[in-house]
Amino acid sequence: MSQMPLVEMTNIHKRFGGVHAVNGVSIDLNPGEVVGVLGHNGAGKTVLMKALSGAIPCDEGEIRINGENVRIESPRHARKYGIETIYQTLALADNLDAPGNLFLGREIMTGYGTLNDRAMENEARKVIARLNPNFENITDAVKNMSGGQRQSVAIARAIYFNARILIMDEPTAALGPQETAMVSELIKQLKNEGIGIFLISHDLHDVFDLSDRVAVIKNGKLIGTRRTKDVTKDEVLGMIIMGKLPKAD
């Protein structure tokens, strides 16, 4: 028996005035799967993902989470359904350490109504050790951390609060080869834990290394979704640039 998708987005539309930014796009995501979402700037991929994350409402279409028809009204509402977005900018507070960022807005308090710093540090160490056992300096301000460590903090924050669906926006942009490899390992680990990931990226090498399927959007429309192992990078480029589907075998 096939597993139920974590996410099913069906016939999604979003207009901004006269611009049809997303035009009848359908896409799904399974547990433990990475789906690469590709397209030029302005293609509609980010708008589609913002509709799932609750950042903008879609005008038409249906979103199902674990088979349940939902209307996602805000990012806070999206978290109720286990959806978290990790933006390219990471949205971290540079002056705070890893525990401070992990629990920002959701702090653990003592019985006296004060911050329970020890509990937050202990919890942060546990979840970060799952992702990156070599990450020791969690009490440094994140502005002093490497790009890979900052990604670890952002991902730890999402999974600590039970995210099952991650939207990752250009997670390796501006990272060096070593840090890119580290983030790739984090993504593979999340897959092994059954978390589903929509990966927005311009880097075809990343997408081919990490994605199980690729979905290409052009001018607001879905050109097609293909299993990564069934297409070449040139064929995917043809989908992105020309809107041309690969020939069937």
Residue, then its C-alpha position, 0 to 999 in steps of 0.5 A: m500500500s502506498q504511503m499518504p503524502l505529507v502535502e498535496m497542493t492541487n490546482i493552486h492559483k495566485r494573482f497579483g493584480g494582472v499577474h498570474a504568479v501561480n497558475g494551476v500548479s499541483i505538487d505533492l511531497n511524501p515522508g522522507e522525500v526531497v522535492g527540488v522546486l526549480g525555475h527562474n527568478g519570478a517563475g512562481k516557485t517562491v510564491l507557491m511555497k509561500a502559500l504553503s508556509g502561510a506567508i500569503p493566501c492562495d486565491e484558488g486550489e486545495i492544500r491537504i496535509n496528511g490527507e486533511n484539507v486545510r486553509i493555512e492563514s499564517p506562518r504560525h498557523a502553518r506550524k500547527y500542521g508541522i510546516e516550517t520554512i528555513y529562508q536563505t537569510l535564516a532569520l536568526a537573531d545575531n546577538l543571541d546564542a543557539p539556545g536563545n535562537l532556538f527558543l526565541g518567542r517560545e522560551i522555557m520558564t522556571g516556576y518563578g516566571t524567569l528564563n530557564d537558561r539551563a533547560m534551554e541550553n540542555e535541550a538545544r545541545k540535545v537537538i543540535a547533537r542529533l544534527n551535528p555532533n561536532f557543534e560545541n560552541i552553541t553558547d557563542a553569539v550566532k554572528n560568530m558562527s560559520g554558515g553551516q553552524r547557522q544552518s544547523v541552528a535554523i534546522a534545529r529550531a524547526i525540528y525541535f518544535n516537531a516540523r514534519i514538512l520543511i521548506m528550504d530556500e537556497p540552503t547552501a547559497a554563499l556557503g563554501p564546499q565544506e559547509t555545503a557538504m555539511v548542510s547536505e548531510l543535515i538534509k539527508q539525516l532529516k530525510n532518514e527521520g521521515i521529514g519531507i523537504f521542498l528544496i528551492s534552489h538554483d544549484l542543479h548540482d545540489v538538487f541532483d545530489l539531494s532530491d528524489r524528484v524535481a518540479v519545474i515551474k515557468n511563468g507560473k505554470l508547472i512544466g512537469t515533475r520527474r524523478t531525479k534519476d530519470v532525467t539529466k541536468d540538460e533535460v532539466l535545464g530544457m524544462i527551466i529555459m524552454g518549458k520543454l519536457p524530456k522525451a519519453d523513453 
